[in-house]
Amino acid sequence: MKPEVSAVITFHREGLLAHKSLLSLLRCKLAAAEHGISVEVVATLDHADAETARVITWHHHAGLIDKVLELECGDLGVSRNKAIESVAG
């Protein structure tokens, strides 16, 4: 089923703080689902450090992130635009 909304979040060097951000986004996704709105979560790793990549990969394997894009843009706008090009919602 195609999602109605795509949520894009970009990570760099957040480390364990990425976990808190993703939990917040998960709560938003669950609230949307309660109203019948399906949400796709797309995470971009732009020049991400190893710890941040580990946290994001864990969340992806756990099913909390639908898609992960590994980028080397070095520019927040460019990385967001690349993510938007890949979304389904």
MOPAC internal coordinates of N, CA, C and O (Angstrom, degrees):
PM7 1SCF
backbone

  N    0.0000 0     0.00 0     0.00 0    0    0    0
  C    1.4422 1     0.00 0     0.00 0    1    0    0
  C    1.5262 1   109.62 1     0.00 0    2    1    0
  O    1.2310 1   120.29 1   -47.79 1    3    2    1
  N    1.3108 1   117.05 1   132.21 1    3    2    1
  C    1.4591 1   122.15 1  -179.99 1    5    3    2
  C    1.5289 1   110.19 1   -73.23 1    6    5    3
  O    1.2310 1   120.01 1   -49.67 1    7    6    5
  N    1.3360 1   117.58 1   130.33 1    7    6    5
  C    1.4653 1   119.31 1   178.92 1    9    7    6
  C    1.5217 1   111.00 1   -68.38 1   10    9    7
  O    1.2310 1   121.29 1   -28.73 1   11   10    9
  N    1.3216 1   115.14 1   151.27 1   11   10    9
  C    1.4582 1   120.35 1   177.52 1   13   11   10
  C    1.5270 1   111.53 1   -83.45 1   14   13   11
  O    1.2310 1   120.85 1   150.15 1   15   14   13
  N    1.3133 1   115.99 1   -29.85 1   15   14   13
  C    1.4637 1   122.05 1  -177.13 1   17   15   14
  C    1.5188 1   108.98 1  -132.47 1   18   17   15
  O    1.2310 1   120.67 1   -39.46 1   19   18   17
  N    1.3199 1   116.32 1   140.54 1   19   18   17
  C    1.4607 1   121.26 1   172.43 1   21   19   18
  C    1.5235 1   108.31 1  -115.57 1   22   21   19
  O    1.2310 1   120.89 1   -51.11 1   23   22   21
  N    1.3221 1   115.90 1   128.89 1   23   22   21
  C    1.4620 1   122.18 1   176.64 1   25   23   22
  C    1.5231 1   107.51 1  -106.26 1   26   25   23
  O    1.2310 1   120.73 1   -57.44 1   27   26   25
  N    1.3319 1   116.21 1   122.56 1   27   26   25
  C    1.4610 1   121.87 1  -179.03 1   29   27   26
  C    1.5213 1   108.13 1  -108.94 1   30   29   27
  O    1.2310 1   120.85 1   -49.02 1   31   30   29
  N    1.3246 1   115.97 1   130.98 1   31   30   29
  C    1.4600 1   121.17 1   176.73 1   33   31   30
  C    1.5279 1   108.38 1  -134.92 1   34   33   31
  O    1.2310 1   120.95 1   -47.83 1   35   34   33
  N    1.3201 1   115.79 1   132.17 1   35   34   33
  C    1.4659 1   121.68 1  -176.09 1   37   35   34
  C    1.5233 1   110.18 1  -107.26 1   38   37   35
  O    1.2310 1   121.28 1   -42.37 1   39   38   37
  N    1.3224 1   115.16 1   137.63 1   39   38   37
  C    1.4624 1   121.91 1   179.85 1   41   39   38
  C    1.5200 1   110.12 1  -123.84 1   42   41   39
  O    1.2310 1   121.65 1   -30.57 1   43   42   41
  N    1.3342 1   114.44 1   149.43 1   43   42   41
  C    1.4688 1   121.51 1   179.51 1   45   43   42
  C    1.5311 1   109.62 1  -129.00 1   46   45   43
  O    1.2310 1   121.27 1   104.54 1   47   46   45
  N    1.3168 1   115.17 1   -75.46 1   47   46   45
  C    1.4642 1   121.72 1  -176.78 1   49   47   46
  C    1.5351 1   110.86 1  -137.62 1   50   49   47
  O    1.2310 1   121.22 1  -134.44 1   51   50   49
  N    1.3197 1   115.26 1    45.56 1   51   50   49
  C    1.4631 1   120.21 1  -176.74 1   53   51   50
  C    1.5216 1   113.01 1   -81.58 1   54   53   51
  O    1.2310 1   120.08 1   158.46 1   55   54   53
  N    1.3104 1   117.45 1   -21.54 1   55   54   53
  C    1.4595 1   120.36 1  -179.07 1   57   55   54
  C    1.5117 1   111.06 1    58.90 1   58   57   55
  O    1.2310 1   120.49 1    46.90 1   59   58   57
  N    1.3386 1   116.67 1  -133.10 1   59   58   57
  C    1.4590 1   121.44 1  -177.72 1   61   59   58
  C    1.5195 1   113.28 1   -66.88 1   62   61   59
  O    1.2310 1   119.57 1   159.45 1   63   62   61
  N    1.3375 1   118.42 1   -20.55 1   63   62   61
  C    1.4587 1   120.28 1   177.34 1   65   63   62
  C    1.5298 1   111.21 1   -63.68 1   66   65   63
  O    1.2310 1   120.06 1   156.09 1   67   66   65
  N    1.3275 1   117.48 1   -23.91 1   67   66   65
  C    1.4620 1   121.12 1   177.04 1   69   67   66
  C    1.5342 1   109.99 1   -59.58 1   70   69   67
  O    1.2310 1   120.60 1   145.80 1   71   70   69
  N    1.3164 1   116.46 1   -34.20 1   71   70   69
  C    1.4664 1   121.29 1   179.38 1   73   71   70
  C    1.5276 1   110.36 1   -59.37 1   74   73   71
  O    1.2310 1   120.05 1   133.58 1   75   74   73
  N    1.3206 1   117.50 1   -46.42 1   75   74   73
  C    1.4686 1   121.64 1  -179.69 1   77   75   74
  C    1.5211 1   111.08 1   -63.24 1   78   77   75
  O    1.2310 1   120.36 1   137.78 1   79   78   77
  N    1.3240 1   116.92 1   -42.22 1   79   78   77
  C    1.4668 1   120.32 1   178.50 1   81   79   78
  C    1.5163 1   111.16 1   -61.88 1   82   81   79
  O    1.2310 1   120.56 1   137.91 1   83   82   81
  N    1.3219 1   116.53 1   -42.09 1   83   82   81
  C    1.4638 1   120.49 1  -179.35 1   85   83   82
  C    1.5225 1   111.99 1   -69.38 1   86   85   83
  O    1.2310 1   119.82 1   145.58 1   87   86   85
  N    1.3263 1   117.94 1   -34.42 1   87   86   85
  C    1.4594 1   119.70 1   176.34 1   89   87   86
  C    1.5236 1   110.57 1   -65.30 1   90   89   87
  O    1.2310 1   120.15 1   141.70 1   91   90   89
  N    1.3166 1   117.32 1   -38.30 1   91   90   89
  C    1.4581 1   121.66 1   176.52 1   93   91   90
  C    1.5256 1   110.27 1   -63.06 1   94   93   91
  O    1.2310 1   120.92 1   135.82 1   95   94   93
  N    1.3316 1   115.84 1   -44.18 1   95   94   93
  C    1.4606 1   120.59 1   178.80 1   97   95   94
  C    1.5284 1   110.72 1   -64.98 1   98   97   95
  O    1.2310 1   120.13 1   142.79 1   99   98   97
  N    1.3137 1   117.36 1   -37.21 1   99   98   97
  C    1.4654 1   121.15 1   177.42 1  101   99   98
  C    1.5265 1   110.61 1   -61.90 1  102  101   99
  O    1.2310 1   120.21 1   138.77 1  103  102  101
  N    1.3321 1   117.20 1   -41.23 1  103  102  101
  C    1.4656 1   120.18 1   177.82 1  105  103  102
  C    1.5315 1   110.58 1   -61.51 1  106  105  103
  O    1.2310 1   120.57 1   140.96 1  107  106  105
  N    1.3268 1   116.52 1   -39.04 1  107  106  105
  C    1.4706 1   120.49 1   177.14 1  109  107  106
  C    1.5257 1   110.51 1   -64.67 1  110  109  107
  O    1.2310 1   120.72 1   137.88 1  111  110  109
  N    1.3297 1   116.23 1   -42.12 1  111  110  109
  C    1.4710 1   121.16 1   179.61 1  113  111  110
  C    1.5268 1   110.52 1   -62.80 1  114  113  111
  O    1.2310 1   120.15 1   138.01 1  115  114  113
  N    1.3218 1   117.31 1   -41.99 1  115  114  113
  C    1.4592 1   121.36 1   179.09 1  117  115  114
  C    1.5257 1   111.42 1   -66.93 1  118  117  115
  O    1.2310 1   120.29 1   140.61 1  119  118  117
  N    1.3277 1   117.05 1   -39.39 1  119  118  117
  C    1.4644 1   120.70 1   178.01 1  121  119  118
  C    1.5205 1   110.38 1   -64.53 1  122  121  119
  O    1.2310 1   120.21 1   139.51 1  123  122  121
  N    1.3301 1   117.20 1   -40.49 1  123  122  121
  C    1.4633 1   120.75 1   177.65 1  125  123  122
  C    1.5245 1   109.77 1   -63.67 1  126  125  123
  O    1.2310 1   120.23 1   138.35 1  127  126  125
  N    1.3332 1   117.16 1   -41.65 1  127  126  125
  C    1.4626 1   121.63 1  -179.45 1  129  127  126
  C    1.5288 1   111.30 1   -61.84 1  130  129  127
  O    1.2310 1   120.57 1   145.52 1  131  130  129
  N    1.3300 1   116.52 1   -34.48 1  131  130  129
  C    1.4655 1   120.10 1   177.53 1  133  131  130
  C    1.5276 1   111.67 1   -62.65 1  134  133  131
  O    1.2310 1   120.57 1   157.30 1  135  134  133
  N    1.3340 1   116.51 1   -22.70 1  135  134  133
  C    1.4670 1   121.82 1   178.93 1  137  135  134
  C    1.5181 1   111.46 1  -103.97 1  138  137  135
  O    1.2310 1   120.78 1  -165.05 1  139  138  137
  N    1.3431 1   116.11 1    14.95 1  139  138  137
  C    1.4495 1   120.69 1   176.35 1  141  139  138
  C    1.5234 1   115.29 1    77.95 1  142  141  139
  O    1.2310 1   120.34 1  -161.42 1  143  142  141
  N    1.3210 1   116.96 1    18.58 1  143  142  141
  C    1.4712 1   121.37 1  -179.39 1  145  143  142
  C    1.5186 1   109.11 1  -106.52 1  146  145  143
  O    1.2310 1   120.74 1   -57.77 1  147  146  145
  N    1.3168 1   116.19 1   122.23 1  147  146  145
  C    1.4699 1   119.91 1   179.50 1  149  147  146
  C    1.5286 1   109.29 1   -89.97 1  150  149  147
  O    1.2310 1   121.21 1   -44.01 1  151  150  149
  N    1.3301 1   115.29 1   135.99 1  151  150  149
  C    1.4615 1   122.22 1  -176.73 1  153  151  150
  C    1.5200 1   109.85 1  -124.10 1  154  153  151
  O    1.2310 1   121.28 1   -48.67 1  155  154  153
  N    1.3254 1   115.15 1   131.33 1  155  154  153
  C    1.4583 1   123.05 1   173.44 1  157  155  154
  C    1.5333 1   107.49 1   -99.39 1  158  157  155
  O    1.2310 1   120.15 1   -46.08 1  159  158  157
  N    1.3273 1   117.32 1   133.92 1  159  158  157
  C    1.4632 1   121.63 1   177.55 1  161  159  158
  C    1.5234 1   108.73 1  -106.71 1  162  161  159
  O    1.2310 1   121.26 1   -57.91 1  163  162  161
  N    1.3317 1   115.19 1   122.09 1  163  162  161
  C    1.4653 1   121.95 1   178.33 1  165  163  162
  C    1.5248 1   107.68 1  -117.96 1  166  165  163
  O    1.2310 1   120.86 1   -58.02 1  167  166  165
  N    1.3303 1   115.96 1   121.98 1  167  166  165
  C    1.4630 1   121.55 1   178.23 1  169  167  166
  C    1.5212 1   109.00 1  -107.68 1  170  169  167
  O    1.2310 1   120.97 1   -46.79 1  171  170  169
  N    1.3210 1   115.75 1   133.21 1  171  170  169
  C    1.4568 1   119.65 1   173.92 1  173  171  170
  C    1.5210 1   108.40 1  -109.50 1  174  173  171
  O    1.2310 1   121.77 1   -42.53 1  175  174  173
  N    1.3115 1   114.22 1   137.47 1  175  174  173
  C    1.4624 1   122.05 1   173.94 1  177  175  174
  C    1.5257 1   106.07 1  -109.17 1  178  177  175
  O    1.2310 1   120.54 1   -74.81 1  179  178  177
  N    1.3147 1   116.58 1   105.19 1  179  178  177
  C    1.4570 1   120.95 1  -178.76 1  181  179  178
  C    1.5265 1   109.14 1  -109.56 1  182  181  179
  O    1.2310 1   120.81 1   -73.52 1  183  182  181
  N    1.3122 1   116.06 1   106.48 1  183  182  181
  C    1.4729 1   121.80 1  -174.82 1  185  183  182
  C    1.5312 1   110.33 1    55.19 1  186  185  183
  O    1.2310 1   120.44 1  -140.34 1  187  186  185
  N    1.3248 1   116.76 1    39.66 1  187  186  185
  C    1.4656 1   121.25 1  -175.68 1  189  187  186
  C    1.5239 1   111.13 1   -73.36 1  190  189  187
  O    1.2310 1   121.60 1   -33.38 1  191  190  189
  N    1.3315 1   114.53 1   146.62 1  191  190  189
  C    1.4607 1   119.02 1   175.14 1  193  191  190
  C    1.5301 1   109.42 1   -80.35 1  194  193  191
  O    1.2310 1   120.76 1    -9.59 1  195  194  193
  N    1.3118 1   116.16 1   170.41 1  195  194  193
  C    1.4659 1   121.77 1  -173.77 1  197  195  194
  C    1.5263 1   112.53 1   -62.43 1  198  197  195
  O    1.2310 1   119.98 1   138.73 1  199  198  197
  N    1.3227 1   117.64 1   -41.27 1  199  198  197
  C    1.4708 1   120.04 1  -178.48 1  201  199  198
  C    1.5295 1   110.93 1   -66.15 1  202  201  199
  O    1.2310 1   120.19 1   137.56 1  203  202  201
  N    1.3078 1   117.24 1   -42.44 1  203  202  201
  C    1.4645 1   120.39 1   178.09 1  205  203  202
  C    1.5236 1   110.22 1   -63.27 1  206  205  203
  O    1.2310 1   120.48 1   135.42 1  207  206  205
  N    1.3233 1   116.68 1   -44.58 1  207  206  205
  C    1.4729 1   120.53 1   178.60 1  209  207  206
  C    1.5243 1   110.70 1   -60.71 1  210  209  207
  O    1.2310 1   120.04 1   141.96 1  211  210  209
  N    1.3302 1   117.53 1   -38.04 1  211  210  209
  C    1.4637 1   121.75 1   179.11 1  213  211  210
  C    1.5278 1   110.36 1   -63.28 1  214  213  211
  O    1.2310 1   120.31 1   134.06 1  215  214  213
  N    1.3200 1   117.01 1   -45.94 1  215  214  213
  C    1.4652 1   121.37 1  -179.49 1  217  215  214
  C    1.5302 1   110.41 1   -63.04 1  218  217  215
  O    1.2310 1   120.33 1   134.92 1  219  218  217
  N    1.3223 1   116.98 1   -45.08 1  219  218  217
  C    1.4600 1   121.04 1  -178.92 1  221  219  218
  C    1.5264 1   110.22 1   -65.80 1  222  221  219
  O    1.2310 1   119.96 1   137.84 1  223  222  221
  N    1.3165 1   117.69 1   -42.16 1  223  222  221
  C    1.4632 1   121.62 1   178.75 1  225  223  222
  C    1.5199 1   110.62 1   -61.59 1  226  225  223
  O    1.2310 1   119.94 1   138.46 1  227  226  225
  N    1.3159 1   117.71 1   -41.54 1  227  226  225
  C    1.4634 1   121.35 1   178.40 1  229  227  226
  C    1.5283 1   109.96 1   -59.90 1  230  229  227
  O    1.2310 1   120.59 1   132.64 1  231  230  229
  N    1.3292 1   116.48 1   -47.36 1  231  230  229
  C    1.4679 1   120.76 1  -179.67 1  233  231  230
  C    1.5331 1   111.08 1   -64.26 1  234  233  231
  O    1.2310 1   120.19 1   144.28 1  235  234  233
  N    1.3118 1   117.25 1   -35.72 1  235  234  233
  C    1.4616 1   120.78 1   178.14 1  237  235  234
  C    1.5353 1   110.07 1   -65.90 1  238  237  235
  O    1.2310 1   120.56 1   133.08 1  239  238  237
  N    1.3193 1   116.53 1   -46.92 1  239  238  237
  C    1.4708 1   120.22 1   179.59 1  241  239  238
  C    1.5302 1   111.73 1   -65.32 1  242  241  239
  O    1.2310 1   120.37 1   151.03 1  243  242  241
  N    1.3281 1   116.90 1   -28.97 1  243  242  241
  C    1.4670 1   121.12 1   178.32 1  245  243  242
  C    1.5316 1   111.80 1   -79.19 1  246  245  243
  O    1.2310 1   120.33 1   174.10 1  247  246  245
  N    1.3327 1   116.97 1    -5.90 1  247  246  245
  C    1.4575 1   120.74 1   178.20 1  249  247  246
  C    1.5141 1   114.90 1    87.04 1  250  249  247
  O    1.2310 1   120.07 1  -170.94 1  251  250  249
  N    1.3203 1   117.48 1     9.06 1  251  250  249
  C    1.4590 1   120.95 1  -179.34 1  253  251  250
  C    1.5270 1   112.78 1   -85.95 1  254  253  251
  O    1.2310 1   120.77 1   163.33 1  255  254  253
  N    1.3229 1   116.13 1   -16.67 1  255  254  253
  C    1.4676 1   122.95 1   175.45 1  257  255  254
  C    1.5238 1   106.20 1  -122.45 1  258  257  255
  O    1.2310 1   121.11 1   -46.95 1  259  258  257
  N    1.3258 1   115.48 1   133.05 1  259  258  257
  C    1.4642 1   119.54 1  -177.82 1  261  259  258
  C    1.5244 1   112.74 1   -83.63 1  262  261  259
  O    1.2310 1   120.48 1   146.55 1  263  262  261
  N    1.3195 1   116.70 1   -33.45 1  263  262  261
  C    1.4613 1   119.72 1  -176.57 1  265  263  262
  C    1.5269 1   108.85 1  -148.66 1  266  265  263
  O    1.2310 1   120.72 1   -39.47 1  267  266  265
  N    1.3407 1   116.22 1   140.53 1  267  266  265
  C    1.4620 1   122.11 1   175.39 1  269  267  266
  C    1.5177 1   108.22 1  -121.91 1  270  269  267
  O    1.2310 1   121.03 1   -50.24 1  271  270  269
  N    1.3242 1   115.64 1   129.76 1  271  270  269
  C    1.4538 1   121.56 1   175.40 1  273  271  270
  C    1.5171 1   108.59 1  -113.09 1  274  273  271
  O    1.2310 1   120.56 1   -54.81 1  275  274  273
  N    1.3144 1   116.53 1   125.19 1  275  274  273
  C    1.4635 1   120.60 1   176.24 1  277  275  274
  C    1.5143 1   107.43 1   -99.07 1  278  277  275
  O    1.2310 1   121.06 1   -63.24 1  279  278  277
  N    1.3308 1   115.59 1   116.76 1  279  278  277
  C    1.4596 1   122.23 1  -175.05 1  281  279  278
  C    1.5180 1   111.00 1  -124.74 1  282  281  279
  O    1.2310 1   121.23 1   -18.61 1  283  282  281
  N    1.2934 1   115.24 1   161.39 1  283  282  281
  C    1.4585 1   122.56 1   175.60 1  285  283  282
  C    1.5296 1   108.04 1  -132.13 1  286  285  283
  O    1.2310 1   120.57 1  -128.96 1  287  286  285
  N    1.3257 1   116.52 1    51.04 1  287  286  285
  C    1.4709 1   121.67 1  -177.02 1  289  287  286
  C    1.5303 1   112.03 1   -81.07 1  290  289  287
  O    1.2310 1   120.75 1   136.63 1  291  290  289
  N    1.3245 1   116.18 1   -43.37 1  291  290  289
  C    1.4548 1   119.85 1  -176.28 1  293  291  290
  C    1.5196 1   112.62 1    71.75 1  294  293  291
  O    1.2310 1   120.42 1  -164.25 1  295  294  293
  N    1.3129 1   116.80 1    15.75 1  295  294  293
  C    1.4658 1   121.92 1  -178.46 1  297  295  294
  C    1.5183 1   107.25 1  -144.26 1  298  297  295
  O    1.2310 1   120.52 1   -59.31 1  299  298  297
  N    1.3289 1   116.61 1   120.69 1  299  298  297
  C    1.4571 1   121.02 1  -174.95 1  301  299  298
  C    1.5213 1   112.14 1   -59.60 1  302  301  299
  O    1.2310 1   120.02 1   136.48 1  303  302  301
  N    1.3330 1   117.58 1   -43.52 1  303  302  301
  C    1.4638 1   120.81 1   180.00 1  305  303  302
  C    1.5110 1   112.64 1   -63.38 1  306  305  303
  O    1.2310 1   120.48 1   136.63 1  307  306  305
  N    1.3274 1   116.68 1   -43.37 1  307  306  305
  C    1.4685 1   120.70 1   179.84 1  309  307  306
  C    1.5186 1   110.59 1   -65.41 1  310  309  307
  O    1.2310 1   120.15 1   136.97 1  311  310  309
  N    1.3394 1   117.32 1   -43.03 1  311  310  309
  C    1.4681 1   119.18 1  -179.19 1  313  311  310
  C    1.5292 1   110.67 1   -66.54 1  314  313  311
  O    1.2310 1   119.65 1   142.39 1  315  314  313
  N    1.3274 1   118.27 1   -37.61 1  315  314  313
  C    1.4703 1   120.46 1   177.04 1  317  315  314
  C    1.5245 1   110.64 1   -65.44 1  318  317  315
  O    1.2310 1   120.35 1   138.19 1  319  318  317
  N    1.3093 1   116.94 1   -41.81 1  319  318  317
  C    1.4716 1   119.82 1   179.11 1  321  319  318
  C    1.5191 1   111.21 1   -62.96 1  322  321  319
  O    1.2310 1   120.29 1   139.60 1  323  322  321
  N    1.3324 1   117.05 1   -40.40 1  323  322  321
  C    1.4743 1   119.88 1   177.70 1  325  323  322
  C    1.5317 1   110.17 1   -63.79 1  326  325  323
  O    1.2310 1   120.46 1   141.12 1  327  326  325
  N    1.3196 1   116.73 1   -38.88 1  327  326  325
  C    1.4571 1   119.85 1   178.61 1  329  327  326
  C    1.5330 1   110.19 1   -65.92 1  330  329  327
  O    1.2310 1   120.41 1   137.51 1  331  330  329
  N    1.3202 1   116.83 1   -42.49 1  331  330  329
  C    1.4635 1   120.67 1   179.94 1  333  331  330
  C    1.5227 1   110.66 1   -61.63 1  334  333  331
  O    1.2310 1   120.07 1   144.85 1  335  334  333
  N    1.3152 1   117.48 1   -35.15 1  335  334  333
  C    1.4643 1   120.74 1   177.44 1  337  335  334
  C    1.5301 1   111.75 1   -64.25 1  338  337  335
  O    1.2310 1   119.81 1   158.18 1  339  338  337
  N    1.3309 1   117.97 1   -21.82 1  339  338  337
  C    1.4694 1   121.21 1  -174.57 1  341  339  338
  C    1.5167 1   114.31 1   -99.80 1  342  341  339
  O    1.2310 1   120.13 1   174.30 1  343  342  341
  N    1.3394 1   117.36 1    -5.70 1  343  342  341
  C    1.4653 1   119.77 1  -173.19 1  345  343  342
  C    1.5219 1   112.19 1   -77.31 1  346  345  343
  O    1.2310 1   121.09 1   -20.92 1  347  346  345
  N    1.3218 1   115.53 1   159.08 1  347  346  345
  C    1.4621 1   121.39 1   178.57 1  349  347  346
  C    1.5261 1   112.08 1  -104.09 1  350  349  347
  O    1.2310 1   119.81 1   159.45 1  351  350  349
  N    1.3306 1   117.98 1   -20.55 1  351  350  349
  C    1.4650 1   121.72 1  -176.49 1  353  351  350
  C    1.5026 1   113.21 1   -87.02 1  354  353  351
  O    1.2310 1   120.10 1   180.00 1  355  354  353

